Amino acid sequence: MKIGNLNIEGHTVLAPLAGITSLPFRRIVKRCGCSLVCSEMVSVKGLLYNSEKTFSLLQSDPEERPLSVQIFGSEPCEMAKAAAFIERQGMADIIDINFGCSVKKVVKTGAGVALMQNIANAEDILRAVREVISIPLTIKIRSGRDSSGTDAFRIAQMAQKCGVDAITFHPRTASQGFRGKADWTLIERLKPHLSIPLVGNGDIVSALDGAKMINQTGCDAVMVGRAALSNPFILSDIESLLAQNTDIADADRLSGKDSPVNSSKSLNESISGQYCKTRSSDEIFSVMKELLSDSVEYFGEATACKMMRSRLVWFVKGWPGCSTFRRDLSNIESMSQAIRLINEYQNSFSR
Ligand SMILES: Cc1cc2nc3c(=O)[nH]c(=O)nc-3n(C[C@H](O)[C@H](O)[C@H](O)COP(=O)(O)O)c2cc1C
């Protein structure tokens, strides 16, 4: 896929997830195999007011590049200033603008999904940003006010005219949050109206789902969010499924289901498992240790340990003894304590 002048090898993108897709997590997913990673959303106001916390979100590492940095805001001048600054500092390979966040605190400032309802301001922002940056510019949208997708189609076509280089579409309405299911048919309907790449997003829980989305909708790449939290290998599994030229419709029939949300995760995963490499528990434990040590380096030991109390367990959800492991992790205060617990749990599998 080519986004502007940038060649992206592959078809998978790690979604921006506020509070989660910080540098340590992005690095892990990149190492597991993923074409493009995105920062969590960065406040343009925070950047312009020199907020230390905002700046920390912009830390990057050559290993994870190319990197898409997502910004949010509502003032064209501020958005352009922030985007130009990020480009000048070499902090991103792509600037993405958030048109999809439905959190009240963001929407009431006119940012996020509110931009989809104010097309004039959205256009001013896109023109202002496009004028000052030369790296690719992308946007991430939702369906809009209602499930017809009219807002999305209007914004996407306007964005293309303004020189936006790719669009990510999460087909849920503004008020839906993460409830209900993503309507993939809207991705399929939008695709023929665009000459720039379209990235589909929403409810991919297995490698098979990822391949199915591309197969069914014709989108150029898929973005995965929540499923990567417990399975950072999902993106590389999608790539290998696509590379094998598997008959996706056939694999899908084998799963006996036709929708990503209705399908049982385990059944779906077992079908994906026929085509994708099975990971050993040792591989998973080594990812957990890498995430822990990278997080300690990035956030400091106290903060990282607090985060890891809930996050490490995501990787072993449903495994035997996982609830005891979860309970033990809930008190960790040091990296050595966490490593000891991981090793103990890991050893319980080799006995
Ligand atoms: C905890 C959390 C944080 C999120 N943060 C962002 C964000 O910063 N920017 C954004 O555009 N979308 C954000 N999203 C939406 C995701 O990028 C994605 O569109 C959504 O989760 C649907 O994809 P999935 O079904 O693969 O998770 C967030 C979602 C979650 C669950």
The ligand as an ORCA input file, in Angstrom:
! r2SCAN-3c Opt
* xyz 0 1
  C      -9.055      2.035     24.997
  C      -9.278      2.611     23.631
  C      -8.610      3.763     23.252
  C      -8.793      4.304     21.974
  N      -8.092      5.415     21.620
  C      -8.208      5.920     20.354
  C      -7.425      7.043     19.930
  O      -6.590      7.581     20.664
  N      -7.605      7.477     18.650
  C      -8.507      6.887     17.785
  O      -8.635      7.328     16.644
  N      -9.240      5.830     18.170
  C      -9.096      5.328     19.407
  N      -9.802      4.206     19.765
  C     -10.595      3.498     18.742
  C      -9.723      2.409     18.081
  O      -8.636      2.973     17.393
  C     -10.538      1.561     17.090
  O     -11.089      2.390     16.119
  C     -11.660      0.785     17.789
  O     -11.205      0.183     18.976
  C     -12.258     -0.281     16.853
  O     -11.268     -1.216     16.462
  P     -11.134     -2.677     17.184
  O     -12.482     -3.325     17.081
  O     -10.086     -3.378     16.366
  O     -10.735     -2.422     18.593
  C      -9.666      3.687     21.044
  C     -10.335      2.519     21.436
  C     -10.149      1.969     22.695
  C     -10.878      0.704     23.071
*
